[in-house]
Each structure stands twice: as structure tokens, then as C-alpha cells.
Amino acid sequence: MNISTVLELKFGALMKNYETVVSSNEELNNHIEYLRRQLDELMKQKKKILTSSSGSMGKEESEKDCNPLDSSSEEEPQRRLRRE
């Protein structure tokens, strides 16, 4: 096998790796955008709940009840299982 053929094979392999990385990057960007939209929607819901909550519930209690980022100790093992 001459050096030109070896270089062509290596170049082809590098191009395939590059295309895989670009594709993965696009998928990650799409997923990030999806998560941003979800977070935006949750924040709008939280704001709506806080502004429409009755006087009997304090602001601190409202925030605790509707904060999607807070998790109880029961939810944490489930979250770890989903990641794995």
C-alpha cells in the first residue's frame, strides 16, 4: 500500500469522525433549545401561580410548591436511575 492510499484512508476516517461530531453537536443544540423552551414554560407557569395565588398562601410557600428545580429526597433516587 503506497503512502497516498494510506493518507486517503486516514483522511476518509477523519472526515467520518468530523461528520459524527457535527451531527452530535446539532443534536445537543436541539436538546438544549428544547430544554430552554421547557424551562421558559415552567417559569411562566410559576409566575402565573405566584401572581394569582390567594392571600392565604405566602409567597415563600407558593415558591416552594411550584419550584420545578426543588426535589424531595424521594425523587432523587429516581432522578439518578434515569440518568444511568
C-alpha positions in Angstrom: 0.0 0.0 0.0 1.5 3.3 -1.0 1.6 6.4 1.1 -1.0 8.2 -1.0 -3.6 5.4 -0.4 -2.8 5.4 3.4 -3.3 9.2 3.5 -6.6 8.9 1.6 -7.9 6.2 4.0 -6.9 8.3 7.1 -8.5 11.4 5.6 -11.7 9.4 4.9 -11.7 8.2 8.5 -11.1 11.7 9.8 -14.0 13.1 7.7 -16.4 10.4 9.0 -15.3 11.3 12.6 -15.9 15.0 11.8 -19.3 14.4 10.4 -20.2 12.3 13.5 -19.1 15.1 15.8 -21.1 17.8 13.8 -24.2 15.6 13.9 -23.8 15.1 17.7 -23.3 18.8 18.2 -26.5 19.5 16.3 -28.4 17.0 18.4 -27.1 18.6 21.6 -28.1 22.1 20.4 -31.6 20.8 19.6 -31.9 19.3 23.0 -30.6 22.4 24.7 -33.2 24.5 22.8 -35.9 22.1 23.8 -34.9 22.3 27.5 -34.8 26.1 27.3 -38.4 26.2 26.0 -39.5 23.8 28.8 -37.8 26.0 31.4 -39.4 29.1 29.9 -42.8 27.4 30.1 -42.3 26.4 33.7 -41.2 29.9 34.7 -44.3 31.3 33.0 -46.5 28.9 35.0 -44.7 29.7 38.2 -45.1 33.4 37.6 -48.8 32.9 36.8 -49.3 30.9 40.0 -47.5 33.4 42.1 -49.4 36.4 40.8 -52.8 34.6 41.1 -52.2 32.9 44.5 -54.6 33.8 47.2 -53.7 35.9 50.3 -53.9 32.8 52.5 -50.7 31.4 51.0 -47.5 33.3 51.5 -45.1 33.9 48.6 -42.5 31.7 50.2 -44.9 28.7 50.4 -46.0 29.3 46.8 -42.5 29.3 45.5 -41.7 26.1 47.4 -44.8 24.3 46.0 -44.2 25.2 42.3 -40.5 25.3 42.0 -39.6 22.6 39.4 -36.0 22.6 40.4 -36.6 21.7 44.1 -36.7 17.9 44.7 -37.6 15.9 47.7 -35.4 13.1 48.9 -37.8 10.6 47.4 -37.4 11.9 43.9 -33.5 11.9 44.0 -33.0 8.1 43.6 -35.4 8.2 40.6 -33.5 11.0 39.0 -30.2 9.1 39.4 -31.8 6.0 37.9 -33.0 7.9 34.8 -29.5 9.3 34.2 -27.9 5.9 34.4 
